[in-house]
Structures are given as C-alpha cells and as structure tokens.
Amino acid sequence: MILTDRFSNIETINDRKGYLTNISEITNTTNYSKYTIPKEFEYRPDLISSILYGSVKYIWILTYINQFKGSKDYTSGKIIKYINRVQ
C-alpha cells in the first residue's frame, strides 16, 4: 500500500509542522483521525509515525493515545487514532 503525503502542504512551525508535542495538548484534544495499519507496517510504529507525522519522533503520541504497551500492539488491520496537526 502506498500512501500519498497528505501533510505536504503543512506550514512548518518551529520545525514541528504544528504537531502536538506534550501530554496536556494531547489530553485536551479531540482532533483525532483514524488509520488502519497495513500489513507492511505491522509492529512498526516508526513507519506509521513517519507516514502520519513525517518523523519517527512522534511514536510516543501514537502509543499514548492508543494506550499501547509496545510495538506488538501495532497489528495489521487494527484501526488506530492519531492526532491531526494543531490548527
């Protein structure tokens, strides 16, 4: 499965592309979208984070909002939540 870069037009804000970066912002948001994990990304939160956020450094956000304990929770076909960029 090849995904298009839906975030290519995001204006960079402090080199973070406007993404949420701390727990209080995450806890208070309702700006979620859903993503179905494809087979080739099973057990690979690094690749999912790269696709959704453009960086692996946001794995912790995916893990936190989906209440995962580790990469074994990222199974093929599972629908996960992710946070859209800050408006």
C-alpha positions in Angstrom: 0.0 0.0 0.0 1.4 3.3 -1.0 0.1 6.4 0.8 0.2 9.9 -0.6 1.8 12.6 1.5 -1.4 14.3 2.9 0.7 16.6 5.0 3.0 18.1 2.3 1.2 21.4 2.5 1.5 21.9 6.3 3.3 25.1 7.3 6.3 24.4 9.4 6.0 25.8 12.9 9.3 25.6 14.9 10.3 22.6 12.7 7.5 20.6 14.2 4.9 21.1 11.4 2.4 22.2 14.0 2.0 18.8 15.7 1.1 18.4 19.3 4.2 17.9 21.4 3.2 17.5 25.1 0.8 15.5 27.2 -1.5 18.4 28.1 -2.1 19.2 24.5 -2.8 15.5 23.7 -5.1 15.0 26.7 -7.2 18.1 25.8 -7.6 17.5 22.0 -10.5 15.9 20.2 -8.9 16.4 16.8 -8.4 12.7 16.0 -8.4 10.8 12.8 -8.3 7.1 12.2 -5.7 5.0 10.4 -5.8 1.3 9.6 -2.4 -0.4 10.0 -1.4 -2.1 6.7 0.4 -5.5 6.7 3.7 -4.0 5.8 3.6 -1.7 8.8 2.7 -4.4 11.3 4.8 -4.0 14.5 6.4 -0.8 13.0 5.2 2.3 14.9 8.3 4.0 13.5 7.0 3.7 9.9 3.5 4.7 10.9 4.7 7.8 12.7 6.8 8.7 9.6 3.8 8.4 7.3 1.4 10.2 9.6 3.7 12.9 11.1 6.8 13.0 8.9 9.1 11.8 11.7 9.7 8.8 14.0 10.0 11.1 17.0 6.2 11.1 17.4 5.8 7.4 18.1 5.1 8.3 21.7 2.0 10.2 20.7 0.5 7.2 18.8 1.4 4.9 21.7 -0.1 7.2 24.3 -3.4 8.0 22.6 -4.0 4.3 21.6 -3.0 3.1 25.1 -0.5 0.6 23.6 2.2 -1.0 25.6 4.7 -1.6 22.8 5.3 -2.3 19.1 3.5 -5.7 19.4 0.2 -3.8 19.8 0.6 -2.4 16.2 -1.0 -5.3 14.4 -2.1 -5.4 10.8 -5.7 -4.4 10.3 -6.0 -2.6 13.6 -7.6 0.9 13.4 -5.7 3.4 15.5 -6.3 7.0 16.4 -3.8 9.8 15.5 -3.9 13.5 16.2 -4.2 15.9 13.4 -1.9 18.9 13.4 -2.7 21.8 15.6 -5.0 24.3 13.9 
